[in-house]
Amino acid sequence: MHGHRKRHEDPTATGSRPRPTTARAAQAQRPGQAGAPRPDAVASLQRLIGNAAVSELLGRAGAERSEAAEQQSAAVRGALRSPGRPLDDSVRGDMEARLGADFSDVRVHTGRAAHESAAAVSAEAYTSGSHIVFREGRYDPSSAAGRTVLAHELTHVVQQRRGPVAGTDTGGGLAVSDPSDRFEREAERVAQRVTTDGASEAVADGPDRAPGAVAYAGAGLTVARLMSVDEFQERTTVGTFQKRGSSIDRVEQALAECHEEAAGADDFAARADRLEDLVQAAEGYLAQSKSRRHGQVVQALLGECRPEAAIFRQLANAVGLANPLAKARALLTAQEAVLQRIQAASLDFDSELAKANAYLQTPLLQAVNALSDAEKSTLVGDDLDLLAEIQADPGAPQVTRDTLGDLLANRGIVNFTTGLPGTKLSEPGVAEKYTLKHTMAQGGGATERLGSLAHELTHVDAGESFDNTQILLLLRQNLTDAEITALAKERKARVDALLGLLAGDGTLTDAQKDLFAFKLKYATDPNKGVGRYAASFKNKLDAATYQRLLEIEALSAPNSSALVEYDTVVTQLLVYLHRWGVPQTNPLYTAVAQLATELRNDRRAAAAGH
């Protein structure tokens, strides 16, 4: 099921489990108890990030399920027992035109059971296969907001037709996915685009169209994948009195085996075997066929399957390693190969490699969790070294190099480990002043990891520069109340200006824009402000400090997040822009660099006592 709200990133939200249907809904779990969300945490997540995702694992006998998780599962199953109703003809026609897909099988669920089901998983709406379940009053295709919600959920229908989505089992037959995974961001982007821009324009078939591509133009749902058997047959058809030849038949048979689903999508070795067989058959045809009448088609097929065969073999070899540190490093290296191929071949979420990028997260997390503390620090050190490479790159902007130099200078006072990203003053007994947790399993690979690591290191730099309470406030201690209020408003205005530049940018890809916007909004999220951090650290704060933090929250609300998550996000964006190869003359890049320069200068001046 896919549910219409946003959510926090969860690096464990990928896996390889049977998913007859899929659902998305926001969840927050008690430590050690899957599927038992705290009401306050669920409400917080619902306000913070909406569009969380859950996958319903029907038929799975879950062990040790919590009562709350069982109730959620029962509510979902209860709603899905009803047949639902088809989309109204006018609504269906409108959405089919906008999204370029057939929605004749879609069924809408409203009413009491649907409302209770959506409420149980804390969703405004969720999708399970071709069924969309709404809370009371949320199905309103006559309104702009209602059409956006519907388009979002219909995008999930299309996604689920093409394969499983990733998720972490909550223990009650539901699984929560990563809040910023590509499926959810794709649905968000597509819904906004098609309901803002109007109906999509169809992409005509033609000789310039990539083999195997299924296009949903305008909606951003283009899917490139391995050539289908039907297309291969069509392109290798011979005349009535001509013999097709056994060598081309062997290619077709190998291609058909690649499209079979006997092996699990997470079985990298089986996928590599089939692709290598296809490569061998195709190369055999080119070597043996005298006429080579189908040479052009076979060469095109080789261009698709050769790179994938090598990458899946690389993944299989990595998974097979016994040493956890070597395995984690090999999987991270293989992930970069996966992501580079996805970008080079314009593959989308339905491609086998895109699925592989989701499935590799499970063995990667298993390897990371098996590491000793020293090995975890070593693995994080690999990413620190990659940041050092950017810092030494003469092609990087000077502010990026200077900022990373500042951050890496603090390396010796930080205890590095792995886990959900976060930075805090170390507990008693830890030699280093700060403890920083770094997430190794991230869907965007090294780019997202390095951005996240730079983000956390900026918290350390803020602590050293401002020394402003245990929550590492991003401002000087001696500001007046009026200055605090003005600073929060000014920072919110700068974020809004960057969002405006982002909206008009023509350089970044849609996926990059989605991530960029997600991070900018994180910097000014009203529910991630000073008050929230004060509550989290209350047991470590003296009464006077806690009270002052609450006063700062009141002074800066609703923009108080900019006092704890601002410099951090700007540094993160510098890393993204460099890794994406965006021209430094790009107006958005220029604005981010200017802001980063101002923030760095303030931190350096504060550290120097000025």
VEXDREN-2710 file (C-alpha; in Angstrom, 1 decimal):
% VEXDREN-2710
k/r/px/py/pz
1/MET/0.0/0.0/0.0
2/HIS/1.1/3.5/-0.6
3/GLY/-0.2/6.3/1.6
4/HIS/-0.4/10.0/0.9
5/ARG/1.9/11.7/3.5
6/LYS/5.6/12.3/3.8
7/ARG/8.1/10.6/6.1
8/HIS/11.5/10.2/7.7
9/GLU/14.3/8.4/6.0
10/ASP/14.8/4.8/7.3
11/PRO/17.8/3.1/5.9
12/THR/16.4/-0.3/6.8
13/ALA/13.4/0.2/4.6
14/THR/14.4/-2.1/1.9
15/GLY/14.2/-5.8/1.6
16/SER/13.3/-8.9/-0.4
17/ARG/10.0/-10.3/0.8
18/PRO/6.9/-11.5/-1.0
19/ARG/4.5/-8.6/-1.6
20/PRO/1.2/-9.5/-3.2
21/THR/0.1/-6.0/-2.4
22/THR/1.8/-2.9/-1.2
23/ALA/0.8/0.0/1.0
24/ARG/2.4/3.3/2.2
25/ALA/1.6/5.0/5.5
26/ALA/3.6/6.8/8.2
27/GLN/4.8/4.8/11.1
28/ALA/7.0/5.5/14.2
29/GLN/8.2/2.6/16.2
30/ARG/9.2/2.0/19.8
31/PRO/12.8/0.8/20.0
32/GLY/12.8/-2.9/19.7
33/GLN/9.1/-3.3/19.0
34/ALA/8.3/-3.3/15.3
35/GLY/4.9/-2.0/14.3
36/ALA/3.9/-0.4/17.6
37/PRO/3.9/3.3/16.9
38/ARG/3.8/5.8/19.7
39/PRO/0.8/8.1/19.1
40/ASP/2.9/11.2/19.6
41/ALA/5.6/9.9/17.2
42/VAL/3.1/9.0/14.6
43/ALA/1.5/12.4/14.8
44/SER/4.9/14.1/14.6
45/LEU/5.8/12.1/11.5
46/GLN/2.5/12.8/9.9
47/ARG/3.0/16.5/10.4
48/LEU/6.7/16.4/9.4
49/ILE/6.9/14.3/6.3
50/GLY/3.6/12.9/5.1
51/ASN/3.6/10.2/2.3
52/ALA/5.2/7.4/4.2
53/ALA/5.0/3.9/2.7
54/VAL/3.8/0.6/3.9
55/SER/3.8/-2.7/2.1
56/GLU/1.2/-5.3/3.0
57/LEU/2.7/-8.7/3.1
58/LEU/-0.5/-10.8/2.7
59/GLY/-0.2/-14.4/3.6
60/ARG/3.0/-14.0/5.6
61/ALA/3.0/-15.6/9.0
62/GLY/4.7/-12.9/11.0
63/ALA/6.4/-14.0/14.2
64/GLU/6.0/-12.0/17.4
65/ARG/3.6/-9.4/16.0
66/SER/2.5/-6.7/18.3
67/GLU/-1.1/-6.1/19.1
68/ALA/-1.0/-2.7/17.5
69/ALA/0.5/-4.1/14.3
70/GLU/-2.1/-6.8/14.2
71/GLN/-4.8/-4.2/14.5
72/GLN/-3.3/-2.2/11.7
73/SER/-3.1/-5.3/9.5
74/ALA/-6.7/-6.3/10.3
75/ALA/-8.0/-2.8/9.4
76/VAL/-6.2/-2.8/6.1
77/ARG/-7.5/-6.3/5.2
78/GLY/-11.0/-5.4/6.3
79/ALA/-11.1/-2.4/3.9
80/LEU/-9.7/-4.4/1.0
81/ARG/-12.3/-7.1/1.4
82/SER/-14.8/-4.8/-0.2
83/PRO/-14.8/-4.6/-4.0
84/GLY/-14.6/-0.8/-4.1
85/ARG/-16.0/1.2/-7.0
86/PRO/-14.4/2.2/-10.3
87/LEU/-13.3/5.8/-11.0
88/ASP/-16.0/7.9/-12.4
89/ASP/-15.7/8.0/-16.2
90/SER/-14.8/11.7/-16.3
91/VAL/-12.2/11.4/-13.6
92/ARG/-10.7/8.2/-15.1
93/GLY/-10.5/9.9/-18.5
94/ASP/-8.8/12.9/-17.1
95/MET/-6.3/10.9/-15.1
96/GLU/-5.5/8.5/-17.9
97/ALA/-4.8/11.5/-20.2
98/ARG/-2.6/13.1/-17.5
99/LEU/-0.7/10.0/-16.6
100/GLY/-0.8/8.0/-19.8
101/ALA/-1.9/4.8/-18.2
102/ASP/-5.0/2.6/-18.2
103/PHE/-6.9/2.8/-14.9
104/SER/-9.9/0.7/-15.8
105/ASP/-9.1/-1.8/-13.1
106/VAL/-8.6/0.9/-10.3
107/ARG/-11.1/0.6/-7.5
108/VAL/-11.7/3.4/-5.0
109/HIS/-12.6/2.7/-1.3
110/THR/-14.4/5.3/0.8
111/GLY/-16.8/5.0/3.7
112/ARG/-16.3/4.0/7.3
113/ALA/-14.1/0.9/6.8
114/ALA/-11.9/2.7/4.4
115/HIS/-11.6/5.7/6.8
116/GLU/-10.7/3.5/9.8
117/SER/-8.2/1.5/7.7
118/ALA/-6.4/4.7/6.5
119/ALA/-6.5/6.1/10.0
120/ALA/-5.0/2.9/11.4
121/VAL/-1.9/3.3/9.3
122/SER/-1.9/7.1/9.7
123/ALA/-2.4/7.8/6.1
124/GLU/-4.7/10.3/4.2
125/ALA/-4.9/7.7/1.5
126/TYR/-3.0/4.5/0.6
127/THR/-2.7/2.3/-2.4
128/SER/-2.7/-1.5/-2.5
129/GLY/-2.3/-2.9/-6.0
130/SER/-5.2/-1.3/-8.0
131/HIS/-7.1/-0.4/-4.9
132/ILE/-6.9/3.1/-3.4
133/VAL/-8.3/3.6/0.2
134/PHE/-9.2/7.1/1.4
135/ARG/-10.0/8.7/4.8
136/GLU/-13.3/10.3/5.0
137/GLY/-13.5/13.5/2.9
138/ARG/-10.1/12.9/1.2
139/TYR/-11.4/11.5/-2.1
140/ASP/-12.3/14.8/-3.8
141/PRO/-11.3/14.8/-7.5
142/SER/-13.3/18.0/-8.0
143/SER/-10.8/20.0/-6.0
144/ALA/-7.2/20.8/-6.9
145/ALA/-5.9/19.2/-3.7
146/GLY/-8.0/16.1/-4.2
147/ARG/-6.7/15.7/-7.8
148/THR/-3.1/15.9/-6.6
149/VAL/-3.8/13.2/-3.9
150/LEU/-5.5/11.0/-6.5
151/ALA/-2.7/11.5/-9.1
152/HIS/-0.1/10.6/-6.4
153/GLU/-1.9/7.4/-5.5
154/LEU/-2.5/6.5/-9.2
155/THR/1.2/6.8/-9.7
156/HIS/1.7/4.2/-7.0
157/VAL/-0.7/2.0/-8.9
158/VAL/1.5/2.2/-12.0
159/GLN/4.6/1.5/-9.8
160/GLN/3.1/-1.5/-8.2
161/ARG/2.0/-3.0/-11.5
162/ARG/5.7/-3.2/-12.4
163/GLY/7.2/-4.9/-9.4
164/PRO/7.6/-4.8/-5.6
165/VAL/8.5/-1.7/-3.6
166/ALA/10.9/-1.8/-0.7
167/GLY/9.8/-1.8/2.9
168/THR/10.7/-2.9/6.4
169/ASP/8.3/-5.4/8.1
170/THR/6.7/-3.7/11.2
171/GLY/5.7/-7.1/12.6
172/GLY/2.0/-7.1/11.8
173/GLY/2.1/-7.8/8.1
174/LEU/2.9/-4.3/7.1
175/ALA/6.2/-2.8/6.0
176/VAL/7.5/0.8/6.2
177/SER/9.6/2.1/3.4
178/ASP/12.3/4.8/3.2
179/PRO/10.6/8.3/3.4
180/SER/12.6/9.7/0.5
181/ASP/12.8/6.6/-1.6
182/ARG/12.6/7.1/-5.4
183/PHE/9.0/5.6/-5.6
184/GLU/7.6/8.1/-3.2
185/ARG/9.5/11.1/-4.6
186/GLU/8.5/10.0/-8.1
187/ALA/4.8/9.9/-7.0
188/GLU/5.1/13.3/-5.4
189/ARG/6.8/14.9/-8.4
190/VAL/4.5/13.3/-10.9
191/ALA/1.4/14.3/-9.0
192/GLN/2.5/17.9/-8.7
193/ARG/3.5/18.1/-12.4
194/VAL/0.4/16.6/-14.0
195/THR/-2.0/18.5/-11.8
196/THR/-0.1/21.8/-12.4
197/ASP/0.8/21.5/-16.0
198/GLY/-2.4/19.8/-17.2
199/ALA/-2.7/16.7/-19.3
200/SER/0.4/15.0/-20.6
201/GLU/1.4/15.0/-24.3
202/ALA/1.8/11.5/-25.6
203/VAL/5.3/10.5/-26.9
204/ALA/4.9/9.0/-30.3
205/ASP/6.5/5.7/-31.2
206/GLY/9.2/6.1/-33.8
207/PRO/12.7/5.1/-34.9
208/ASP/14.4/7.4/-32.4
209/ARG/12.7/5.8/-29.5
210/ALA/14.9/3.6/-27.2
211/PRO/14.3/-0.1/-27.6
212/GLY/12.2/-1.5/-24.8
213/ALA/11.1/1.9/-23.5
214/VAL/7.5/2.4/-22.3
215/ALA/6.8/6.1/-22.3
216/TYR/4.4/8.0/-20.1
217/ALA/5.4/11.4/-21.3
218/GLY/4.9/14.5/-19.2
219/ALA/4.2/12.5/-16.1
220/GLY/7.8/11.5/-15.8
221/LEU/7.1/7.8/-15.8
222/THR/9.4/6.8/-18.7
223/VAL/10.8/3.3/-18.1
224/ALA/13.7/1.9/-20.0
225/ARG/14.4/-1.8/-19.6
226/LEU/15.8/-4.9/-21.4
227/MET/14.3/-5.4/-24.8
228/SER/11.2/-7.5/-24.6
229/VAL/10.8/-10.9/-26.3
230/ASP/7.9/-9.6/-28.3
231/GLU/9.9/-6.7/-29.6
232/PHE/12.9/-9.0/-30.4
233/GLN/10.6/-11.3/-32.3
234/GLU/9.1/-8.4/-34.2
235/ARG/12.5/-7.0/-35.1
236/THR/13.9/-10.3/-36.2
237/THR/10.9/-11.5/-38.3
238/VAL/11.8/-13.1/-41.7
239/GLY/9.8/-13.6/-44.8
240/THR/7.5/-16.5/-45.3
241/PHE/10.0/-18.6/-47.4
242/GLN/13.0/-17.7/-45.3
243/LYS/14.6/-19.7/-42.5
244/ARG/15.1/-17.8/-39.3
245/GLY/18.2/-19.7/-38.2
246/SER/19.0/-21.6/-35.0
247/SER/21.6/-19.1/-33.7
248/ILE/19.0/-16.3/-33.6
249/ASP/16.5/-18.7/-31.9
250/ARG/19.1/-19.3/-29.2
251/VAL/19.4/-15.6/-28.6
252/GLU/15.6/-15.4/-28.3
253/GLN/15.5/-18.3/-25.9
254/ALA/18.2/-16.7/-23.7
255/LEU/16.3/-13.4/-23.8
256/ALA/13.1/-15.1/-22.7
257/GLU/14.9/-16.7/-19.8
258/CYS/16.1/-13.3/-18.7
259/HIS/12.5/-12.1/-18.5
260/GLU/11.4/-15.1/-16.5
261/GLU/10.9/-14.5/-12.8
262/ALA/11.8/-18.0/-11.4
263/ALA/14.7/-16.4/-9.4
264/GLY/14.0/-13.8/-6.8
265/ALA/14.7/-10.2/-7.9
266/ASP/17.4/-10.1/-5.1
267/ASP/19.2/-13.2/-6.5
268/PHE/22.1/-11.3/-8.1
269/ALA/23.9/-14.5/-9.1
270/ALA/21.0/-16.0/-10.9
271/ARG/20.4/-12.7/-12.8
272/ALA/24.1/-12.5/-13.7
273/ASP/24.0/-16.1/-15.0
274/ARG/21.0/-15.4/-17.3
275/LEU/22.5/-12.2/-18.6
276/GLU/25.8/-13.9/-19.3
277/ASP/24.0/-16.7/-21.1
278/LEU/22.3/-14.0/-23.2
279/VAL/25.6/-12.3/-23.9
280/GLN/27.1/-15.6/-25.0
281/ALA/24.2/-16.4/-27.3
282/ALA/24.3/-12.9/-28.9
283/GLU/28.0/-13.1/-29.4
284/GLY/27.6/-16.6/-30.8
285/TYR/25.1/-15.3/-33.3
286/LEU/27.4/-12.5/-34.5
287/ALA/30.2/-15.0/-34.8
288/GLN/28.3/-17.8/-36.6
289/SER/25.7/-16.2/-38.7
290/LYS/26.8/-15.8/-42.3
291/SER/24.1/-13.3/-43.3
292/ARG/24.0/-11.4/-40.0
293/ARG/20.7/-10.0/-41.2
294/HIS/19.7/-9.4/-37.5
295/GLY/23.1/-8.0/-36.6
296/GLN/21.9/-4.6/-35.8
297/VAL/19.2/-5.8/-33.4
298/VAL/21.6/-8.2/-31.7
299/GLN/24.2/-5.5/-31.3
300/ALA/21.6/-3.3/-29.7
301/LEU/20.6/-6.1/-27.3
302/LEU/24.3/-6.6/-26.4
303/GLY/24.6/-3.0/-25.6
304/GLU/21.8/-3.4/-23.1
305/CYS/22.8/-6.8/-21.5
306/ARG/26.6/-6.7/-21.4
307/PRO/26.9/-3.8/-18.9
308/GLU/24.1/-5.3/-16.7
309/ALA/25.7/-8.7/-16.8
310/ALA/29.0/-7.3/-15.5
311/ILE/27.2/-5.3/-12.8
312/PHE/25.0/-8.2/-11.5
313/ARG/28.1/-10.4/-11.4
314/GLN/29.9/-7.7/-9.4
315/LEU/26.9/-7.6/-7.0
316/ALA/26.8/-11.4/-6.7
317/ASN/30.5/-11.5/-5.9
318/ALA/30.1/-8.8/-3.3
319/VAL/27.3/-10.6/-1.6
320/GLY/29.3/-13.8/-1.5
321/LEU/32.2/-12.3/0.5
322/ALA/32.5/-13.6/4.0
323/ASN/34.3/-10.8/5.6
324/PRO/31.8/-8.1/6.6
325/LEU/34.0/-5.1/6.0
326/ALA/35.1/-6.4/2.6
327/LYS/31.5/-7.2/1.8
328/ALA/30.2/-3.7/2.8
329/ARG/33.0/-2.0/0.8
330/ALA/32.3/-4.2/-2.3
331/LEU/28.6/-3.6/-2.1
332/LEU/29.1/0.2/-1.9
333/THR/31.4/0.0/-4.9
334/ALA/28.9/-2.1/-6.8
335/GLN/26.2/0.4/-5.9
336/GLU/28.1/3.1/-7.7
337/ALA/28.3/1.0/-10.8
338/VAL/24.5/0.4/-10.6
339/LEU/23.7/4.1/-10.2
340/GLN/26.1/5.2/-13.0
341/ARG/24.5/2.7/-15.3
342/ILE/21.0/3.8/-14.3
343/GLN/22.0/7.4/-15.2
344/ALA/23.9/6.6/-18.4
345/ALA/21.1/4.4/-19.8
346/SER/18.2/6.6/-18.4
347/LEU/16.8/3.7/-16.5
348/ASP/13.9/4.3/-14.2
349/PHE/12.3/2.7/-11.2
350/ASP/11.0/-0.4/-13.1
351/SER/14.4/-1.5/-14.4
352/GLU/16.2/-4.5/-13.0
353/LEU/19.1/-2.3/-11.9
354/ALA/16.9/0.1/-10.1
355/LYS/15.4/-2.8/-8.2
356/ALA/18.9/-4.1/-7.5
357/ASN/19.7/-0.8/-5.9
358/ALA/16.9/-1.3/-3.5
359/TYR/17.6/-5.0/-2.9
360/LEU/21.3/-4.5/-2.2
361/GLN/20.5/-2.4/0.8
362/THR/19.6/-5.5/2.8
363/PRO/22.9/-7.4/2.5
364/LEU/24.7/-4.0/2.9
365/LEU/23.0/-3.3/6.2
366/GLN/23.6/-6.9/7.4
367/ALA/27.3/-6.5/6.6
368/VAL/27.5/-3.1/8.4
369/ASN/25.6/-4.4/11.4
370/ALA/28.1/-7.3/11.7
371/LEU/31.1/-4.9/11.9
372/SER/33.0/-4.3/15.1
373/ASP/33.1/-0.7/16.4
374/ALA/36.6/-0.3/15.0
375/GLU/35.5/-1.6/11.6
376/LYS/32.5/0.7/11.6
377/SER/34.8/3.7/12.2
378/THR/37.0/2.4/9.4
379/LEU/34.1/2.2/7.0
380/VAL/33.0/5.8/7.8
381/GLY/36.6/6.7/7.3
382/ASP/36.3/5.7/3.7
383/ASP/33.6/8.3/3.2
384/LEU/35.7/10.9/5.1
385/ASP/38.5/10.2/2.6
386/LEU/36.1/10.8/-0.2
387/LEU/35.2/14.2/1.3
388/ALA/38.9/14.9/1.6
389/GLU/39.2/14.2/-2.2
390/ILE/36.6/16.9/-2.9
391/GLN/38.4/19.2/-0.5
392/ALA/41.6/18.7/-2.5
393/ASP/39.9/19.0/-5.9
394/PRO/41.0/22.2/-7.6
395/GLY/37.8/22.1/-9.7
396/ALA/35.6/22.4/-6.6
397/PRO/34.4/25.9/-5.6
398/GLN/36.7/27.6/-3.1
399/VAL/33.9/27.8/-0.5
400/THR/33.3/24.0/-0.8
401/ARG/37.0/23.3/-0.3
402/ASP/37.3/25.7/2.6
403/THR/34.2/24.4/4.3
404/LEU/35.2/20.8/4.0
405/GLY/38.6/21.7/5.2
406/ASP/37.0/23.1/8.4
407/LEU/34.9/20.0/8.9
408/LEU/37.7/17.5/8.4
409/ALA/39.9/19.5/10.8
410/ASN/37.6/18.2/13.5
411/ARG/38.0/14.6/12.6
412/GLY/40.2/13.8/15.6
413/ILE/37.5/14.9/18.2
414/VAL/34.7/12.8/16.7
415/ASN/33.8/9.2/17.5
416/PHE/32.5/7.9/14.2
417/THR/30.1/5.0/14.0
418/THR/27.2/3.8/11.8
419/GLY/23.5/4.1/12.3
420/LEU/20.7/6.6/11.8
421/PRO/22.4/9.9/11.1
422/GLY/22.9/12.1/14.1
423/THR/25.5/14.0/16.1
424/LYS/25.7/14.7/19.8
425/LEU/28.2/15.3/22.6
426/SER/29.7/12.0/23.6
427/GLU/28.6/10.0/26.6
428/PRO/30.9/9.8/29.6
429/GLY/33.7/7.3/28.9
430/VAL/34.0/8.1/25.2
431/ALA/37.4/9.7/24.5
432/GLU/36.2/11.9/21.6
433/LYS/34.1/15.0/22.3
434/TYR/31.4/14.2/19.8
435/THR/29.8/11.0/18.6
436/LEU/28.6/11.0/15.0
437/LYS/26.4/8.3/13.4
438/HIS/26.6/7.9/9.7
439/THR/24.2/5.9/7.5
440/MET/26.0/3.7/4.9
441/ALA/22.9/2.3/3.2
442/GLN/21.5/5.2/1.2
443/GLY/19.6/4.9/-2.1
444/GLY/21.6/7.7/-3.8
445/GLY/24.9/6.0/-3.1
446/ALA/28.0/8.0/-2.4
447/THR/26.5/11.4/-3.3
448/GLU/23.8/11.1/-0.6
449/ARG/26.2/9.5/1.9
450/LEU/28.8/12.3/1.5
451/GLY/26.1/15.0/1.7
452/SER/24.7/13.4/4.8
453/LEU/28.2/13.1/6.4
454/ALA/29.1/16.7/5.6
455/HIS/25.7/17.7/7.2
456/GLU/26.6/15.9/10.4
457/LEU/30.1/17.2/10.5
458/THR/28.7/20.7/10.2
459/HIS/26.9/20.1/13.5
460/VAL/30.3/19.4/15.0
461/ASP/31.8/22.6/13.5
462/ALA/28.8/24.5/14.9
463/GLY/29.5/23.1/18.3
464/GLU/33.1/24.1/18.1
465/SER/32.2/27.6/16.7
466/PHE/29.2/28.6/18.8
467/ASP/29.4/26.3/21.8
468/ASN/25.7/27.0/22.2
469/THR/24.0/24.2/24.4
470/GLN/24.0/20.5/23.9
471/ILE/21.7/20.7/20.9
472/LEU/24.5/22.5/19.0
473/LEU/22.5/25.6/18.0
474/LEU/23.6/27.4/14.8
475/LEU/23.8/30.8/16.3
476/ARG/25.9/32.9/18.7
477/GLN/25.1/32.8/22.4
478/ASN/24.8/36.5/23.0
479/LEU/22.1/37.4/20.5
480/THR/19.1/39.4/21.8
481/ASP/15.6/38.1/21.6
482/ALA/14.9/40.5/18.7
483/GLU/18.0/39.3/16.9
484/ILE/17.0/35.7/17.3
485/THR/13.5/36.4/15.8
486/ALA/15.0/38.3/12.9
487/LEU/17.6/35.7/12.2
488/ALA/15.1/32.9/12.0
489/LYS/12.9/34.9/9.6
490/GLU/15.9/35.9/7.4
491/ARG/17.0/32.3/7.1
492/LYS/13.5/31.2/6.1
493/ALA/13.4/33.9/3.5
494/ARG/16.8/32.7/2.1
495/VAL/15.5/29.2/1.9
496/ASP/12.4/30.4/0.0
497/ALA/14.6/32.3/-2.4
498/LEU/16.6/29.1/-3.1
499/LEU/13.4/27.2/-3.7
500/GLY/12.4/29.8/-6.2
501/LEU/15.6/29.4/-8.0
502/LEU/15.2/25.7/-7.9
503/ALA/11.8/25.9/-9.5
504/GLY/13.2/27.7/-12.5
505/ASP/16.3/25.6/-12.8
506/GLY/16.8/23.8/-16.1
507/THR/20.0/22.0/-15.2
508/LEU/19.2/19.5/-12.5
509/THR/17.2/16.4/-13.2
510/ASP/13.8/15.9/-11.7
511/ALA/15.1/13.4/-9.2
512/GLN/17.9/15.9/-8.2
513/LYS/15.3/18.7/-7.9
514/ASP/13.2/16.5/-5.6
515/LEU/16.1/15.7/-3.3
516/PHE/17.3/19.3/-3.3
517/ALA/13.8/20.6/-2.4
518/PHE/13.4/17.9/0.3
519/LYS/16.6/19.0/2.0
520/LEU/15.7/22.7/1.8
521/LYS/12.4/22.1/3.3
522/TYR/14.0/20.1/6.0
523/ALA/16.0/23.2/7.0
524/THR/12.8/25.1/7.8
525/ASP/10.4/22.3/8.9
526/PRO/8.3/23.8/11.7
527/ASN/8.3/20.4/13.5
528/LYS/12.1/20.0/13.6
529/GLY/12.9/23.1/15.5
530/VAL/14.5/24.1/18.8
531/GLY/11.6/22.9/20.9
532/ARG/11.7/19.4/19.5
533/TYR/15.4/19.1/20.2
534/ALA/15.0/20.6/23.7
535/ALA/12.4/17.9/24.5
536/SER/14.7/15.2/23.1
537/PHE/17.6/16.4/25.3
538/LYS/15.6/17.5/28.3
539/ASN/17.3/14.9/30.6
540/LYS/20.7/16.2/29.7
541/LEU/19.9/19.9/30.1
542/ASP/19.8/22.0/33.3
543/ALA/16.6/23.7/34.0
544/ALA/17.8/27.2/33.0
545/THR/19.1/26.0/29.6
546/TYR/15.9/24.0/28.9
547/GLN/13.8/27.1/29.7
548/ARG/15.9/29.3/27.5
549/LEU/15.6/26.9/24.6
550/LEU/11.8/27.0/25.0
551/GLU/12.0/30.7/24.9
552/ILE/14.1/30.6/21.7
553/GLU/11.5/28.3/20.2
554/ALA/8.8/30.8/21.0
555/LEU/10.9/33.7/19.6
556/SER/11.7/31.9/16.3
557/ALA/8.6/29.8/15.6
558/PRO/7.5/28.7/13.1
559/ASN/11.1/29.1/11.7
560/SER/13.1/27.7/14.6
561/SER/14.4/24.7/12.6
562/ALA/16.6/27.2/10.8
563/LEU/18.5/27.6/14.1
564/VAL/19.5/24.0/14.3
565/GLU/19.3/22.7/10.7
566/TYR/20.5/25.4/8.4
567/ASP/24.3/25.6/7.9
568/THR/24.1/21.8/7.9
569/VAL/21.8/21.6/4.9
570/VAL/23.7/24.3/3.0
571/THR/26.9/22.3/3.4
572/GLN/25.0/19.2/2.2
573/LEU/23.8/21.0/-0.9
574/LEU/27.3/22.1/-1.7
575/VAL/28.4/18.4/-1.8
576/TYR/25.4/17.5/-4.0
577/LEU/26.0/20.2/-6.5
578/HIS/29.7/19.3/-6.9
579/ARG/29.0/15.6/-7.1
580/TRP/26.2/16.2/-9.7
581/GLY/28.7/18.2/-11.9
582/VAL/26.4/21.3/-12.0
583/PRO/28.2/24.3/-13.6
584/GLN/29.4/26.7/-11.0
585/THR/27.8/29.6/-13.0
586/ASN/24.4/28.1/-12.5
587/PRO/22.3/30.7/-10.6
588/LEU/21.2/28.2/-8.0
589/TYR/24.8/27.0/-7.4
590/THR/26.0/30.6/-7.2
591/ALA/23.3/31.4/-4.6
592/VAL/24.1/28.4/-2.5
593/ALA/27.8/29.1/-2.6
594/GLN/27.2/32.7/-1.6
595/LEU/25.1/31.6/1.4
596/ALA/27.7/29.0/2.4
597/THR/30.4/31.6/2.3
598/GLU/28.4/33.9/4.7
599/LEU/27.7/31.0/7.1
600/ARG/31.3/29.8/7.1
601/ASN/32.6/33.3/7.7
602/ASP/30.2/33.6/10.7
603/ARG/31.3/30.3/12.2
604/ARG/35.0/31.2/11.7
605/ALA/34.5/34.6/13.3
606/ALA/32.6/33.1/16.2
607/ALA/35.3/30.5/16.7
608/ALA/37.9/33.3/16.8
609/GLY/35.9/35.2/19.4
610/HIS/34.9/38.1/17.1
END
